[in-house]
Amino acid sequence: MKLHFYKYQGTGNDFIMIDNRSLFFPKSNVGLIEKLCNRRFGIGADGLILLENSEKQDFKMMYYNADGNEGSMCGNGGRCIVAFAKQLGIIKNETSFDAIDGLHFASVKNEIVSLKMIDVSDIVEESTHSFLNTGSPHHVTFCNSVSAINVKEEGAKIRYGAPYFKTGANVNFVEKTSNNTFKVRTYERGVEDETLACGTGVTAVAIAAHKTLKTTKSTIEIEVLGGNLEVSFKNEGKNYTNVFLKGPAQFVFEGTIEI
Ligand SMILES: N[C@@H](CCC[C@H](N)C(=O)O)C(=O)O
């Protein structure tokens, strides 16, 4: 069977996009998704995203990690699927769509997509790190210099260690560069490697930085290996609401592959 796919990237976090409104794609085939995401034997990507019909919203997002398994929410993938829905003519410049963690609102202008993320109120604060769920689970640890870290090695130790073990967590290493700017490098669960950016990860970093008083700002600029992202929110007590992740989401190429 021939599969038509589209390739998108958001700050270097790259995804295979498939228009699955006819539900033709065999999404329980973990080996197939893993192979399509493989950078040597397939198209190559950090994840695969299916765009499907939704009963009440413009569309539904189904996200699979590069290991072939269904993931939790993907912030950069969420931004990319908005650009993809626009390319397909499903939406214009604003949309509401369903994802694994619920309803998301988004707007797009000149390839910059602003995506509303879930509200956050439960943040575990430890002396070495914070842990919070921004649609995906994130371990956030601050350090003096992110360039000095072996992210794949150190990230894997944390991801597979206590208290996460098999379920795992995504792991973010963070360097503060000013009151509202941070550099972030992320080890992604399901990719089992460092990626060039992680949207739910930088969202977790911005909220954790505010919660632990590393910033007093509610609009935070974050530099990742693949570019720059912005996170903004409203904070009242322990509640973080109106959380937005903003940055570029770009079409790269499309093609057909035999599966
Ligand atoms: N790249 C993503 C995060 C994807 C989710 C993650 N790998 C998981 O399932 O834990 C992002 O941009 O948020």
The ligand as an ORCA input file, in Angstrom:
! r2SCAN-3c Opt
* xyz 0 1
  N       7.909     16.470     21.703
  C       6.803     16.611     22.539
  C       6.656     15.728     23.722
  C       6.053     14.411     23.316
  C       5.574     13.565     24.426
  C       6.600     12.714     24.985
  N       7.681     12.267     24.223
  C       5.945     11.610     25.808
  O       5.102     10.821     25.345
  O       6.278     11.570     26.949
  C       6.436     18.031     22.832
  O       6.762     18.901     22.013
  O       5.744     18.281     23.805
*
